[in-house]
Amino acid sequence: MELRIKDIDINLFIIPDEWRELREPLGALIKAEEELKSGVIDVMKYEVLQRKYIEDIKEIIDRKTRTYNRFVLSYLTKING
């Protein structure tokens, strides 16, 4: 059985503010899953949307992670002289 975003019970309202950019693609992914289940969109359309939203999520996480890593390295450089 395939794991869907709804199966892991993500609450979009408790995502920390620094990660608020994730709300839009996660919300869109959840909406697409609901539309698939209700028959509004077909599997092919869902798979296209799913790939797009997951790619958007990965891009945001990668960008945030790089920013965080630069901050930590800068901080460590400053305190270590």
Secondary structure, 3 states (H helix, E strand, C coil): CCCCHHHHCCCHHHCCHHHHHHHHHHHHHHHHHHHHHHCCCCHHHHHHHHHHHHHHHHHHHHHHHHHHHHHHHHHHHHHHC
